[in-house]
Amino acid sequence: MGGGGSTRRVTFETDDNENITVVKGVRLSESLIERMKEPSPSSGRQPRASAAVNNEELKKRIAEELALERARRDSEAQKRRLKEEQMLVRDEFGKLLERERISSNEHLTRAMLRERAATEEERLKAQRFAKQLEEKDRELKKHDAYYKEQLARLEERVKSF
């Protein structure tokens, strides 16, 4: 007896008349004590043989009750472990979601900064092209004025001939 990780020693003893079984080191439930008090149907055997049978039956009933109690404790311990594991999984999942959220925010922030930089670069490029276009336009206007002046001179010469 005392299996299932229990460190408690269990012993069975009978009194001098071998009428009573003494179980040491075991806490019995009320239902088991009541069942043990119930008279079992006698089969008309000798009292000595009946006591031995009752003793064996009592040992068997106690062993069954202990096994049931051990199974109940094991089941409760397993439920407790399952709840603890579920809480750990929830905590880990929450931490994972938080890390993912932070990573996603960082990624989004970097993308926004890249987009802002690209937009600023495009704006500066447009300004640069506008200045180049204005410069080219001024140059073309100068050329246009020069050529008009030259054309006017040529026309004057042609008229004078």
Secondary structure, DSSP 8 states (H G I E B T S, - for coil): ---TT-----EEEE-TTS--EEEES----HHHHHHHHS-----S--HHHHHHHHHHHHHHHHHHHHHHHHHHHHHHHHHHHHHHHHHHHHHHHHHHHHHHHHHHHHHHHHHHHHHHHHHHHHHHHHHHHHHHHHHHHHHHHHHHHHHHHHHHHHHHHHHH-
